[in-house]
Amino acid sequence: MSDPAKAAQLRGVGKRYGSRWAVQDLDLDLNFGQVVGFIGPNGAGKTTLIRMMTGLSTASTGKIEVLDTDLTRQTRSPDGIGMVAEHPRFVPYLSARKNLRLLARIRNVASDEDIAETLRRVGLDPQDRRAVRGYSLGMRQRLGVAQALMERPRLLFLDEPTNGLDPRGIVEFRELIRQLAAAGVAVFVASHLLTELEQVCDRVLFVRRGRVLEELDLHCFQEETVRVSVTGPDDVAALREWAAHAGIALTDQDDTRWPTVELATSDVPETLAHLIRAGVRIEAVNRTQRSLEQRFLELTGSESEGVS
Protein backbone atom coordinates (compact mmCIF):
# COMPACT_ATOMS: atom_id res chain seq x y z
CA MET A 1 0.00 0.00 0.00
CA SER A 2 1.99 2.94 -1.31
CA ASP A 3 -0.35 5.75 -0.23
CA PRO A 4 0.70 7.01 3.25
CA ALA A 5 -2.78 8.50 3.79
CA LYS A 6 -4.41 5.05 3.75
CA ALA A 7 -4.87 3.02 6.91
CA ALA A 8 -6.49 0.11 5.06
CA GLN A 9 -7.19 -0.94 1.49
CA LEU A 10 -9.33 -3.89 0.37
CA ARG A 11 -9.75 -5.02 -3.21
CA GLY A 12 -12.15 -7.73 -4.38
CA VAL A 13 -12.28 -9.28 -0.92
CA GLY A 14 -14.48 -12.31 -0.37
CA LYS A 15 -14.97 -14.83 2.42
CA ARG A 16 -16.69 -18.15 1.88
CA TYR A 17 -17.92 -20.67 4.43
CA GLY A 18 -18.69 -23.84 2.50
CA SER A 19 -21.05 -22.81 -0.28
CA ARG A 20 -22.12 -19.56 1.42
CA TRP A 21 -20.39 -16.24 0.80
CA ALA A 22 -20.33 -14.03 3.90
CA VAL A 23 -18.49 -11.25 2.03
CA GLN A 24 -18.33 -10.88 -1.76
CA ASP A 25 -16.11 -8.75 -4.00
CA LEU A 26 -15.76 -5.94 -1.44
CA ASP A 27 -13.61 -2.86 -2.06
CA LEU A 28 -12.79 -0.42 0.73
CA ASP A 29 -10.39 2.47 1.29
CA LEU A 30 -10.01 3.77 4.84
CA ASN A 31 -7.89 6.88 5.33
CA PHE A 32 -6.26 8.21 8.46
CA GLY A 33 -8.40 10.88 10.11
CA GLN A 34 -11.57 9.47 8.58
CA VAL A 35 -14.62 7.79 10.14
CA VAL A 36 -16.29 5.15 7.95
CA GLY A 37 -19.58 3.51 8.95
CA PHE A 38 -20.97 0.07 8.11
CA ILE A 39 -24.73 -0.30 7.67
CA GLY A 40 -26.51 -3.50 6.78
CA PRO A 41 -29.11 -6.07 7.84
CA ASN A 42 -28.13 -8.76 10.31
CA GLY A 43 -25.91 -11.23 8.47
CA ALA A 44 -24.58 -8.59 6.07
CA GLY A 45 -20.97 -9.62 6.78
CA LYS A 46 -19.98 -7.04 9.40
CA THR A 47 -18.34 -9.45 11.85
CA THR A 48 -16.60 -11.38 9.07
CA LEU A 49 -15.20 -8.17 7.59
CA ILE A 50 -13.88 -6.91 10.93
CA ARG A 51 -12.28 -10.30 11.66
CA MET A 52 -10.44 -10.22 8.32
CA MET A 53 -9.29 -6.61 8.78
CA THR A 54 -7.97 -7.30 12.28
CA GLY A 55 -6.05 -10.41 11.26
CA LEU A 56 -8.33 -12.90 13.02
CA SER A 57 -9.44 -14.56 9.77
CA THR A 58 -8.10 -14.83 6.23
CA ALA A 59 -9.88 -13.89 3.01
CA SER A 60 -10.96 -16.49 0.46
CA THR A 61 -10.44 -14.07 -2.43
CA GLY A 62 -9.02 -10.60 -3.01
CA LYS A 63 -6.38 -8.61 -1.17
CA ILE A 64 -6.34 -6.96 2.27
CA GLU A 65 -3.71 -4.45 3.40
CA VAL A 66 -3.98 -2.90 6.85
CA LEU A 67 -1.36 -0.54 8.29
CA ASP A 68 1.10 -1.62 5.59
CA THR A 69 0.61 -5.29 6.47
CA ASP A 70 -0.68 -7.79 3.91
CA LEU A 71 -3.38 -9.78 5.74
CA THR A 72 -4.71 -11.60 2.68
CA ARG A 73 -3.37 -15.01 3.64
CA GLN A 74 -2.12 -14.59 7.19
CA THR A 75 -3.75 -14.24 10.60
CA ARG A 76 -1.68 -11.69 12.45
CA SER A 77 -2.98 -8.54 14.02
CA PRO A 78 -0.82 -5.58 12.95
CA ASP A 79 0.54 -3.21 15.58
CA GLY A 80 -1.56 -0.07 15.88
CA ILE A 81 -5.02 -1.67 15.82
CA GLY A 82 -7.63 -1.14 18.54
CA MET A 83 -11.01 -2.84 18.66
CA VAL A 84 -14.20 -2.56 20.71
CA ALA A 85 -16.32 -5.71 20.50
CA GLU A 86 -20.11 -5.55 20.66
CA HIS A 87 -20.06 -7.32 24.04
CA PRO A 88 -16.63 -6.71 25.64
CA ARG A 89 -15.65 -9.23 28.32
CA PHE A 90 -13.32 -8.80 31.27
CA VAL A 91 -12.14 -10.70 34.33
CA PRO A 92 -15.21 -10.19 36.54
CA TYR A 93 -13.49 -10.13 39.95
CA LEU A 94 -10.85 -7.52 38.96
CA SER A 95 -11.24 -3.75 38.89
CA ALA A 96 -11.22 -1.80 35.63
CA ARG A 97 -7.64 -0.67 36.16
CA LYS A 98 -6.40 -4.17 36.99
CA ASN A 99 -8.16 -5.58 33.93
CA LEU A 100 -6.37 -3.08 31.72
CA ARG A 101 -3.04 -3.75 33.43
CA LEU A 102 -3.49 -7.44 32.67
CA LEU A 103 -4.18 -6.73 29.00
CA ALA A 104 -1.32 -4.22 28.78
CA ARG A 105 1.21 -6.90 29.74
CA ILE A 106 0.53 -8.78 26.49
CA ARG A 107 2.35 -6.18 24.40
CA ASN A 108 3.95 -4.15 27.19
CA VAL A 109 3.08 -0.90 25.41
CA ALA A 110 0.70 0.96 27.75
CA SER A 111 2.09 2.25 31.05
CA ASP A 112 0.07 2.56 34.25
CA GLU A 113 -0.13 6.30 33.62
CA ASP A 114 -1.51 5.60 30.12
CA ILE A 115 -4.15 3.32 31.64
CA ALA A 116 -5.25 5.89 34.22
CA GLU A 117 -5.43 8.64 31.60
CA THR A 118 -7.45 6.44 29.25
CA LEU A 119 -9.95 5.50 31.97
CA ARG A 120 -10.52 9.17 32.73
CA ARG A 121 -10.90 9.89 29.03
CA VAL A 122 -13.83 7.47 28.74
CA GLY A 123 -15.49 8.70 31.94
CA LEU A 124 -14.31 6.02 34.40
CA ASP A 125 -12.49 6.63 37.68
CA PRO A 126 -9.03 4.99 37.70
CA GLN A 127 -9.20 4.87 41.51
CA ASP A 128 -12.44 2.87 41.51
CA ARG A 129 -11.59 -0.50 43.11
CA ARG A 130 -14.95 -2.14 42.47
CA ALA A 131 -14.91 -5.44 40.60
CA VAL A 132 -16.11 -5.21 37.01
CA ARG A 133 -18.88 -7.71 37.80
CA GLY A 134 -20.71 -4.83 39.48
CA TYR A 135 -20.52 -2.58 36.43
CA SER A 136 -23.57 -1.61 34.42
CA LEU A 137 -23.70 -2.43 30.70
CA GLY A 138 -22.79 1.15 29.87
CA MET A 139 -19.77 1.12 32.22
CA ARG A 140 -18.52 -2.13 30.70
CA GLN A 141 -18.88 -0.56 27.28
CA ARG A 142 -16.78 2.41 28.41
CA LEU A 143 -14.17 -0.02 29.70
CA GLY A 144 -14.19 -1.76 26.33
CA VAL A 145 -13.43 1.57 24.66
CA ALA A 146 -10.64 2.18 27.17
CA GLN A 147 -8.91 -1.13 26.40
CA ALA A 148 -9.01 -0.27 22.70
CA LEU A 149 -7.54 3.20 23.25
CA MET A 150 -4.88 2.58 25.90
CA GLU A 151 -2.22 1.60 23.34
CA ARG A 152 -3.00 4.66 21.19
CA PRO A 153 -4.13 2.89 18.02
CA ARG A 154 -3.79 4.32 14.53
CA LEU A 155 -6.80 2.30 13.34
CA LEU A 156 -9.85 1.71 15.54
CA PHE A 157 -12.68 -0.77 14.95
CA LEU A 158 -15.96 -0.18 16.81
CA ASP A 159 -18.74 -2.77 16.84
CA GLU A 160 -21.97 -1.30 18.30
CA PRO A 161 -19.89 1.08 20.45
CA THR A 162 -22.82 2.92 22.09
CA ASN A 163 -24.47 -0.29 23.30
CA GLY A 164 -25.77 0.36 26.84
CA LEU A 165 -24.72 4.01 27.00
CA ASP A 166 -27.16 6.60 28.32
CA PRO A 167 -27.85 9.76 26.26
CA ARG A 168 -25.03 11.70 27.94
CA GLY A 169 -22.64 8.81 27.34
CA ILE A 170 -23.60 8.70 23.66
CA VAL A 171 -22.90 12.42 23.28
CA GLU A 172 -19.53 12.04 25.06
CA PHE A 173 -18.63 9.06 22.89
CA ARG A 174 -19.54 10.96 19.73
CA GLU A 175 -17.20 13.77 20.79
CA LEU A 176 -14.44 11.24 21.54
CA ILE A 177 -14.71 9.81 18.01
CA ARG A 178 -14.42 13.30 16.54
CA GLN A 179 -11.32 13.98 18.66
CA LEU A 180 -9.69 10.73 17.55
CA ALA A 181 -10.36 11.44 13.88
CA ALA A 182 -9.03 14.99 14.27
CA ALA A 183 -5.85 13.46 15.73
CA GLY A 184 -5.43 11.31 12.61
CA VAL A 185 -6.89 8.00 13.81
CA ALA A 186 -8.79 5.99 11.19
CA VAL A 187 -12.11 4.73 12.58
CA PHE A 188 -14.35 1.95 11.23
CA VAL A 189 -17.67 1.80 13.06
CA ALA A 190 -20.62 -0.58 12.75
CA SER A 191 -23.85 0.41 14.47
CA HIS A 192 -27.59 -0.10 14.10
CA LEU A 193 -28.14 3.50 15.31
CA LEU A 194 -28.24 5.22 11.94
CA THR A 195 -28.72 8.68 13.42
CA GLU A 196 -25.48 8.24 15.39
CA LEU A 197 -23.55 7.19 12.30
CA GLU A 198 -24.98 10.18 10.49
CA GLN A 199 -23.44 12.51 13.07
CA VAL A 200 -19.92 11.06 13.24
CA CYS A 201 -19.12 9.43 9.89
CA ASP A 202 -17.46 10.91 6.84
CA ARG A 203 -18.56 7.97 4.67
CA VAL A 204 -20.86 5.00 5.06
CA LEU A 205 -21.11 1.65 3.31
CA PHE A 206 -24.53 0.08 2.77
CA VAL A 207 -23.88 -3.67 2.70
CA ARG A 208 -26.28 -6.54 2.12
CA ARG A 209 -25.46 -10.25 2.00
CA GLY A 210 -21.78 -9.45 1.89
CA ARG A 211 -21.97 -7.01 -1.04
CA VAL A 212 -21.63 -3.23 -0.99
CA LEU A 213 -24.87 -1.75 -2.33
CA GLU A 214 -23.71 1.84 -2.12
CA GLU A 215 -21.02 4.03 -0.62
CA LEU A 216 -22.05 7.53 0.46
CA ASP A 217 -19.98 10.61 1.20
CA LEU A 218 -22.04 12.10 4.02
CA HIS A 219 -20.62 15.58 3.53
CA CYS A 220 -22.40 15.62 0.15
CA PHE A 221 -25.39 13.46 1.10
CA GLN A 222 -26.37 15.68 4.04
CA GLU A 223 -26.48 18.90 2.07
CA GLU A 224 -29.89 20.54 2.23
CA THR A 225 -32.08 20.39 -0.84
CA VAL A 226 -35.18 22.35 -1.74
CA ARG A 227 -38.34 20.69 -3.04
CA VAL A 228 -40.41 22.74 -5.48
CA SER A 229 -43.98 21.64 -6.26
CA VAL A 230 -46.42 23.24 -8.68
CA THR A 231 -50.17 23.83 -8.81
CA GLY A 232 -51.85 22.02 -11.70
CA PRO A 233 -51.57 19.98 -14.93
CA ASP A 234 -50.50 22.92 -17.11
CA ASP A 235 -47.82 23.85 -14.63
CA VAL A 236 -46.64 20.23 -14.49
CA ALA A 237 -46.23 20.23 -18.28
CA ALA A 238 -44.13 23.41 -18.11
CA LEU A 239 -42.12 21.96 -15.23
CA ARG A 240 -41.47 18.75 -17.18
CA GLU A 241 -40.33 20.74 -20.22
CA TRP A 242 -37.92 22.80 -18.13
CA ALA A 243 -36.62 19.71 -16.27
CA ALA A 244 -36.00 17.84 -19.54
CA HIS A 245 -34.08 20.81 -20.93
CA ALA A 246 -32.06 21.17 -17.72
CA GLY A 247 -31.41 17.42 -17.43
CA ILE A 248 -33.05 17.20 -14.00
CA ALA A 249 -35.31 14.32 -12.96
CA LEU A 250 -38.72 14.94 -11.44
CA THR A 251 -39.85 12.99 -8.39
CA ASP A 252 -43.34 11.66 -7.75
CA GLN A 253 -43.99 12.14 -4.04
CA ASP A 254 -46.66 10.18 -2.20
CA ASP A 255 -47.62 13.23 -0.15
CA THR A 256 -48.19 15.62 -3.08
CA ARG A 257 -50.64 15.78 -5.98
CA TRP A 258 -48.04 16.58 -8.63
CA PRO A 259 -44.41 15.74 -9.43
CA THR A 260 -41.77 17.82 -7.68
CA VAL A 261 -38.17 18.74 -8.38
CA GLU A 262 -35.39 18.64 -5.78
CA LEU A 263 -32.64 21.24 -6.11
CA ALA A 264 -29.44 22.18 -4.37
CA THR A 265 -30.02 25.29 -2.25
CA SER A 266 -27.66 27.31 -4.45
CA ASP A 267 -29.76 26.58 -7.56
CA VAL A 268 -33.08 27.75 -6.10
CA PRO A 269 -33.09 31.50 -6.99
CA GLU A 270 -32.27 30.95 -10.68
CA THR A 271 -34.72 28.05 -11.00
CA LEU A 272 -37.61 29.89 -9.37
CA ALA A 273 -36.99 32.97 -11.51
CA HIS A 274 -37.05 30.82 -14.67
CA LEU A 275 -40.26 29.02 -13.69
CA ILE A 276 -42.04 32.25 -12.77
CA ARG A 277 -41.03 33.88 -16.08
CA ALA A 278 -42.47 30.81 -17.82
CA GLY A 279 -45.79 31.41 -16.06
CA VAL A 280 -45.57 28.34 -13.84
CA ARG A 281 -47.65 28.64 -10.68
CA ILE A 282 -45.57 27.37 -7.76
CA GLU A 283 -47.52 25.67 -5.00
CA ALA A 284 -44.78 25.23 -2.39
CA VAL A 285 -41.04 25.51 -1.78
CA ASN A 286 -39.80 23.36 1.10
CA ARG A 287 -36.35 22.72 2.51
CA THR A 288 -35.59 19.05 3.03
CA GLN A 289 -32.69 16.86 4.10
CA ARG A 290 -32.47 13.14 3.43
CA SER A 291 -31.51 10.78 6.22
CA LEU A 292 -29.52 7.55 6.31
CA GLU A 293 -32.67 5.82 7.48
CA GLN A 294 -34.53 6.90 4.35
CA ARG A 295 -31.66 5.78 2.13
CA PHE A 296 -31.38 2.43 3.92
CA LEU A 297 -35.07 1.74 3.32
CA GLU A 298 -34.77 2.80 -0.33
CA LEU A 299 -31.90 0.35 -0.87
CA THR A 300 -33.29 -2.61 1.05
CA GLY A 301 -36.98 -2.17 0.27
CA SER A 302 -39.63 -3.41 2.67
CA GLU A 303 -37.81 -6.57 3.77
CA SER A 304 -37.37 -6.69 7.53
CA GLU A 305 -33.98 -8.21 8.31
CA GLY A 306 -32.80 -5.95 11.11
CA VAL A 307 -29.92 -3.50 10.88
CA SER A 308 -26.34 -4.17 11.93
NORMOJO-V911842 format. One record per residue. N is the residue number from 1. RES is the residue in three letters. PHI is phi in degrees with one decimal (none if undefined). PSI is psi in degrees with one decimal (none if undefined). D_LAST is the distance of its C-alpha to the last C-alpha in Angstrom with 2 decimals. Layout:
N,RES,PHI,PSI,D_LAST ; N,RES,PHI,PSI,D_LAST
//
This chain:
1,MET,none,103.6,29.21 ; 2,SER,-82.7,-19.2,32.07 ; 3,ASP,-82.6,114.5,30.36 ; 4,PRO,-68.5,-14.0,30.52 ; 5,ALA,-79.5,-14.5,27.96 ; 6,LYS,-92.7,129.4,25.16 ; 7,ALA,-87.2,-32.8,23.19 ; 8,ALA,-151.5,148.0,21.44 ; 9,GLN,-143.9,125.2,22.05 ; 10,LEU,-120.9,136.8,20.57 ; 11,ARG,-134.7,119.3,22.48 ; 12,GLY,59.1,33.2,21.91 ; 13,VAL,-76.8,133.2,19.72 ; 14,GLY,-138.4,152.1,18.93 ; 15,LYS,-137.8,123.3,18.25 ; 16,ARG,-117.5,136.3,19.74 ; 17,TYR,-115.9,102.5,19.98 ; 18,GLY,65.4,-122.5,23.11 ; 19,SER,-94.6,-1.9,22.90 ; 20,ARG,-102.1,131.2,19.10 ; 21,TRP,-93.1,118.6,17.47 ; 22,ALA,-83.6,-32.1,14.06 ; 23,VAL,-137.6,136.8,14.48 ; 24,GLN,-133.8,124.9,17.22 ; 25,ASP,46.3,52.1,19.48 ; 26,LEU,-97.6,129.4,17.14 ; 27,ASP,-111.3,140.2,18.96 ; 28,LEU,-155.4,134.2,17.97 ; 29,ASP,-119.1,127.5,20.29 ; 30,LEU,-125.0,115.7,19.49 ; 31,ASN,-96.7,154.1,22.49 ; 32,PHE,-63.2,141.3,23.84 ; 33,GLY,79.4,12.2,23.49 ; 34,GLN,-122.1,144.3,20.38 ; 35,VAL,-111.4,119.2,16.84 ; 36,VAL,-115.9,130.2,14.27 ; 37,GLY,-103.7,152.9,10.66 ; 38,PHE,-118.6,122.4,7.84 ; 39,ILE,-126.6,129.8,5.98 ; 40,GLY,-174.8,161.8,5.20 ; 41,PRO,-63.0,162.7,5.30 ; 42,ASN,-56.0,134.9,5.19 ; 43,GLY,86.9,11.8,7.88 ; 44,ALA,-75.0,-14.1,7.55 ; 45,GLY,112.2,9.9,9.22 ; 46,LYS,-58.1,-53.8,7.42 ; 47,THR,-63.5,-41.6,9.58 ; 48,THR,-61.3,-43.5,12.45 ; 49,LEU,-63.4,-46.2,12.61 ; 50,ILE,-62.9,-40.2,12.80 ; 51,ARG,-61.8,-39.8,15.34 ; 52,MET,-69.7,-38.1,17.39 ; 53,MET,-76.8,-17.0,17.51 ; 54,THR,-101.9,5.8,18.64 ; 55,GLY,80.5,16.1,21.23 ; 56,LEU,-91.4,-12.4,20.04 ; 57,SER,-151.9,150.4,19.95 ; 58,THR,-97.9,157.7,21.88 ; 59,ALA,-83.8,150.2,21.09 ; 60,SER,-82.4,-33.7,22.80 ; 61,THR,-141.7,162.9,23.60 ; 62,GLY,85.1,-169.1,23.75 ; 63,LYS,-134.8,137.2,24.28 ; 64,ILE,-125.7,123.7,22.38 ; 65,GLU,-124.6,124.9,24.19 ; 66,VAL,-131.5,122.9,22.96 ; 67,LEU,49.4,48.6,25.50 ; 68,ASP,63.0,21.2,28.28 ; 69,THR,-117.0,128.8,27.52 ; 70,ASP,-81.7,110.6,27.12 ; 71,LEU,-102.6,10.5,24.43 ; 72,THR,-57.6,-44.1,24.67 ; 73,ARG,-124.9,16.3,26.72 ; 74,GLN,-133.6,148.5,26.79 ; 75,THR,-107.4,93.5,24.77 ; 76,ARG,-151.1,123.3,25.79 ; 77,SER,-78.5,120.3,23.86 ; 78,PRO,-66.2,151.2,25.57 ; 79,ASP,-63.4,143.3,27.14 ; 80,GLY,99.0,7.1,25.42 ; 81,ILE,-103.1,136.2,21.81 ; 82,GLY,-123.3,149.1,20.07 ; 83,MET,-146.1,136.4,16.79 ; 84,VAL,-112.7,113.9,15.07 ; 85,ALA,-76.0,160.9,13.26 ; 86,GLU,-61.6,-38.2,10.81 ; 87,HIS,-128.1,80.6,14.00 ; 88,PRO,-63.4,141.6,16.99 ; 89,ARG,-121.0,144.0,20.21 ; 90,PHE,-139.2,168.0,23.77 ; 91,VAL,-67.8,115.2,27.31 ; 92,PRO,-65.7,-28.5,27.67 ; 93,TYR,-92.9,1.8,31.39 ; 94,LEU,-100.8,157.2,31.33 ; 95,SER,-74.7,170.8,30.90 ; 96,ALA,-60.2,-45.4,28.20 ; 97,ARG,-64.5,-41.6,30.80 ; 98,LYS,-68.6,-34.5,32.02 ; 99,ASN,-61.4,-44.3,28.57 ; 100,LEU,-69.7,-35.3,28.13 ; 101,ARG,-60.6,-41.9,31.70 ; 102,LEU,-61.5,-44.7,31.03 ; 103,LEU,-68.3,-35.3,28.09 ; 104,ALA,-65.3,-26.5,30.17 ; 105,ARG,-67.7,-21.9,32.91 ; 106,ILE,-60.7,-44.5,30.91 ; 107,ARG,-110.6,-12.5,31.35 ; 108,ASN,56.4,44.3,33.91 ; 109,VAL,-106.2,-45.5,32.53 ; 110,ALA,-86.7,128.8,31.74 ; 111,SER,-83.9,171.2,34.85 ; 112,ASP,-64.0,-33.8,35.23 ; 113,GLU,-66.7,-38.9,35.59 ; 114,ASP,-60.8,-41.9,32.29 ; 115,ILE,-63.6,-46.8,30.61 ; 116,ALA,-62.2,-43.2,32.29 ; 117,GLU,-63.2,-40.8,31.44 ; 118,THR,-67.1,-40.4,27.73 ; 119,LEU,-60.5,-44.0,27.64 ; 120,ARG,-63.5,-36.6,29.34 ; 121,ARG,-63.3,-32.2,26.99 ; 122,VAL,-96.9,7.9,23.96 ; 123,GLY,87.4,22.0,26.15 ; 124,LEU,-113.0,149.4,27.44 ; 125,ASP,-87.7,117.2,31.17 ; 126,PRO,-65.6,-15.8,32.37 ; 127,GLN,-91.6,-2.2,35.36 ; 128,ASP,-70.7,117.7,33.43 ; 129,ARG,-96.2,3.5,34.68 ; 130,ARG,-62.7,145.7,32.66 ; 131,ALA,-69.6,146.7,30.89 ; 132,VAL,-61.9,-23.7,27.10 ; 133,ARG,-59.4,-22.6,27.15 ; 134,GLY,-91.1,3.4,28.12 ; 135,TYR,-78.8,147.3,25.23 ; 136,SER,-73.6,169.2,22.80 ; 137,LEU,-59.3,-41.3,19.03 ; 138,GLY,-65.2,-39.1,19.05 ; 139,MET,-67.3,-38.8,21.97 ; 140,ARG,-65.4,-35.0,20.43 ; 141,GLN,-66.2,-40.3,17.44 ; 142,ARG,-61.7,-39.9,20.16 ; 143,LEU,-65.6,-37.1,21.94 ; 144,GLY,-61.1,-40.1,18.99 ; 145,VAL,-65.6,-39.7,19.01 ; 146,ALA,-61.0,-44.0,22.78 ; 147,GLN,-65.5,-28.3,22.85 ; 148,ALA,-76.4,-27.5,20.77 ; 149,LEU,-95.1,-18.5,23.15 ; 150,MET,-64.3,-24.2,26.47 ; 151,GLU,-98.1,14.8,27.30 ; 152,ARG,52.6,66.8,26.61 ; 153,PRO,-68.5,155.5,24.08 ; 154,ARG,-94.8,-20.3,24.23 ; 155,LEU,-136.3,124.3,20.63 ; 156,LEU,-120.8,128.7,17.88 ; 157,PHE,-107.2,129.6,14.39 ; 158,LEU,-125.4,119.7,12.15 ; 159,ASP,-111.5,107.6,9.15 ; 160,GLU,49.8,58.1,8.24 ; 161,PRO,-68.8,-22.5,11.90 ; 162,THR,-95.5,11.7,12.88 ; 163,ASN,-57.8,118.9,12.16 ; 164,GLY,87.3,-6.4,15.59 ; 165,LEU,-79.4,143.7,17.22 ; 166,ASP,-79.5,172.8,19.62 ; 167,PRO,-54.7,-41.2,20.04 ; 168,ARG,-63.9,-41.8,22.58 ; 169,GLY,-62.4,-37.5,20.48 ; 170,ILE,-65.2,-42.4,17.62 ; 171,VAL,-63.2,-44.0,20.40 ; 172,GLU,-63.4,-40.4,21.94 ; 173,PHE,-65.7,-40.9,18.83 ; 174,ARG,-58.5,-42.9,18.34 ; 175,GLU,-66.4,-37.2,21.99 ; 176,LEU,-61.8,-42.9,21.71 ; 177,ILE,-61.5,-42.0,19.18 ; 178,ARG,-63.2,-40.4,21.65 ; 179,GLN,-63.9,-42.5,24.50 ; 180,LEU,-63.0,-44.8,23.04 ; 181,ALA,-63.6,-40.2,22.42 ; 182,ALA,-63.6,-27.9,25.93 ; 183,ALA,-84.6,1.3,27.30 ; 184,GLY,98.9,4.4,26.03 ; 185,VAL,-77.1,136.4,23.03 ; 186,ALA,-87.0,132.2,20.29 ; 187,VAL,-125.6,128.8,16.80 ; 188,PHE,-116.6,118.0,13.48 ; 189,VAL,-126.7,132.6,10.59 ; 190,ALA,-114.7,127.2,6.80 ; 191,SER,-153.9,148.9,5.80 ; 192,HIS,-88.6,-4.9,4.79 ; 193,LEU,-89.1,90.5,8.58 ; 194,LEU,-64.0,-33.2,9.59 ; 195,THR,-66.4,-32.2,13.15 ; 196,GLU,-69.6,-44.1,12.91 ; 197,LEU,-60.2,-37.9,11.70 ; 198,GLU,-60.7,-30.6,14.49 ; 199,GLN,-89.8,-16.5,16.97 ; 200,VAL,-118.4,-19.0,16.58 ; 201,CYS,-88.9,148.6,15.53 ; 202,ASP,-88.1,-38.0,18.22 ; 203,ARG,-139.4,154.5,16.15 ; 204,VAL,-134.0,148.1,12.70 ; 205,LEU,-108.5,126.6,11.64 ; 206,PHE,-93.5,117.1,10.26 ; 207,VAL,-123.4,139.0,9.56 ; 208,ARG,-142.3,127.9,10.09 ; 209,ARG,50.7,41.4,11.68 ; 210,GLY,82.4,-0.6,12.22 ; 211,ARG,-114.3,143.0,13.98 ; 212,VAL,-78.1,117.5,13.78 ; 213,LEU,-80.6,-37.6,14.54 ; 214,GLU,-164.6,148.1,15.51 ; 215,GLU,-119.7,127.6,15.91 ; 216,LEU,-116.2,135.0,16.94 ; 217,ASP,-87.9,110.5,19.34 ; 218,LEU,-69.5,-22.9,18.60 ; 219,HIS,-65.8,-29.6,22.22 ; 220,CYS,-88.3,-42.2,23.37 ; 221,PHE,-61.6,-35.1,20.72 ; 222,GLN,-86.7,1.2,21.36 ; 223,GLU,-62.7,141.4,25.09 ; 224,GLU,-67.6,143.5,26.79 ; 225,THR,-121.4,166.1,28.27 ; 226,VAL,-121.9,129.5,31.12 ; 227,ARG,-99.8,124.3,31.40 ; 228,VAL,-111.3,124.0,35.01 ; 229,SER,-120.8,152.5,36.17 ; 230,VAL,-115.8,177.7,39.75 ; 231,THR,-87.7,-49.8,42.21 ; 232,GLY,-145.2,-175.0,43.53 ; 233,PRO,-56.6,-42.7,44.06 ; 234,ASP,-64.0,-39.2,46.49 ; 235,ASP,-68.9,-35.5,44.19 ; 236,VAL,-62.3,-42.1,41.30 ; 237,ALA,-61.2,-43.5,43.63 ; 238,ALA,-66.2,-38.0,44.49 ; 239,LEU,-65.3,-41.9,40.86 ; 240,ARG,-63.3,-41.0,40.02 ; 241,GLU,-62.6,-45.0,43.01 ; 242,TRP,-64.8,-43.1,42.01 ; 243,ALA,-63.4,-40.2,38.36 ; 244,ALA,-64.1,-40.7,39.60 ; 245,HIS,-67.3,-36.9,42.00 ; 246,ALA,-85.8,-7.7,39.42 ; 247,GLY,71.9,32.2,36.80 ; 248,ILE,-114.2,134.2,34.27 ; 249,ALA,-83.0,141.5,32.28 ; 250,LEU,-89.5,155.1,32.63 ; 251,THR,-121.4,130.5,29.84 ; 252,ASP,-89.0,113.1,30.45 ; 253,GLN,-97.4,139.8,28.86 ; 254,ASP,-65.6,-27.2,28.61 ; 255,ASP,-96.5,10.4,30.03 ; 256,THR,-130.1,160.3,33.08 ; 257,ARG,-80.3,-27.3,36.19 ; 258,TRP,-128.5,162.3,36.39 ; 259,PRO,-60.0,153.7,34.35 ; 260,THR,-127.1,166.9,33.27 ; 261,VAL,-124.1,136.4,32.82 ; 262,GLU,-104.9,131.1,30.27 ; 263,LEU,-127.8,152.3,31.80 ; 264,ALA,-66.7,146.5,31.14 ; 265,THR,-53.9,-37.9,32.90 ; 266,SER,-67.0,-21.3,35.51 ; 267,ASP,-90.7,-6.1,36.57 ; 268,VAL,-64.2,-51.2,37.28 ; 269,PRO,-56.3,-46.8,40.94 ; 270,GLU,-65.3,-40.2,42.19 ; 271,THR,-66.4,-46.2,40.43 ; 272,LEU,-62.0,-41.9,41.73 ; 273,ALA,-61.1,-41.7,45.19 ; 274,HIS,-64.6,-45.6,45.25 ; 275,LEU,-65.3,-39.0,44.19 ; 276,ILE,-66.7,-42.4,46.73 ; 277,ARG,-61.5,-31.0,49.48 ; 278,ALA,-81.2,1.0,48.68 ; 279,GLY,81.5,14.8,49.28 ; 280,VAL,-77.7,129.3,45.73 ; 281,ARG,-87.5,117.1,45.19 ; 282,ILE,-90.6,124.9,41.86 ; 283,GLU,-83.1,-42.3,40.32 ; 284,ALA,-158.7,150.1,37.54 ; 285,VAL,-129.4,114.8,35.85 ; 286,ASN,-126.2,135.9,32.50 ; 287,ARG,-77.6,141.9,30.21 ; 288,THR,-147.5,155.6,26.54 ; 289,GLN,-141.2,123.7,23.33 ; 290,ARG,-74.0,153.9,20.24 ; 291,SER,-116.5,161.5,16.82 ; 292,LEU,-62.0,-34.5,13.38 ; 293,GLU,-61.7,-44.8,12.63 ; 294,GLN,-60.9,-44.3,15.72 ; 295,ARG,-67.5,-37.4,14.95 ; 296,PHE,-60.4,-44.7,11.54 ; 297,LEU,-67.4,-35.7,13.62 ; 298,GLU,-63.3,-39.7,16.43 ; 299,LEU,-77.0,-35.9,14.68 ; 300,THR,-100.2,-7.9,13.00 ; 301,GLY,71.5,-151.2,15.92 ; 302,SER,-92.8,-0.4,16.22 ; 303,GLU,-65.0,136.1,14.28 ; 304,SER,-104.4,99.7,12.14 ; 305,GLU,-116.6,-6.3,9.37 ; 306,GLY,83.9,152.7,6.75 ; 307,VAL,-108.7,139.5,3.79 ; 308,SER,-127.6,none,0.00
//
